[in-house]
Every structure is written in C-alpha cells, then in structure tokens.
C-alpha cells in the first residue's frame, strides 16, 4: 500500500510505501527429501517494510529525489534468496 502527496503547485511531493510479506509456513515448503525437497529449509518470518521518498523541483527540467528505504530497519529476506538454504 502507498500514500502519495503532491503539493498544489507541483514543486514537491512525498510517498510512503508499506509492503507486508506473510511468513512462509512449513506447509509451503517442500522439505521432504524423498520428493526432491531439502530438509530443514529456512522458514521465513513475516516482515513489514516501510519506504519514504520525496522530490523537489527547484526549476523546470530539474527534479531532486531522495528516499529512505526500509525506514524501520526491518530485517527481512526474500524467499528466492533463501529458497533451498538450510
């Protein structure tokens, strides 16, 4: 989900983006070695990541952008990065 704001004169704006990822439950993971799975795979916890960005247009054709990604410093991993890891 995201909330965006642009000033009425369109010279600046901001965006707050929240991304929630549910935990990976054991039933979602193929850990049966007899069926091609990997035993003791990492089961990921849920995570909520918050990103805050802003922009400023001091003159025509120039836009300055800045942002803080993972504002709350949440530790998280993407499933594709840890899939198959033990």
C-alpha positions, 0 to 999 in steps of 0.5 A, a space after each residue: 500500500 502507498 500514500 502519495 502527496 503532491 503539493 498544489 503547485 507541483 514543486 514537491 511531493 512525498 510517498 510512503 510505501 508499506 509492503 507486508 510479506 506473510 511468513 512462509 509456513 512449513 506447509 509451503 515448503 517442500 522439505 521432504 527429501 524423498 520428493 526432491 525437497 531439502 530438509 530443514 529449509 529456512 522458514 521465513 518470518 513475516 516482515 513489514 517494510 516501510 519506504 519514504 521518498 520525496 522530490 523537489 523541483 527547484 526549476 523546470 527540467 530539474 527534479 531532486 529525489 531522495 528516499 529512505 528505504 526500509 525506514 524501520 530497519 526491518 530485517 527481512 529476506 526474500 524467499 528466492 534468496 533463501 529458497 533451498 538454504 538450510 
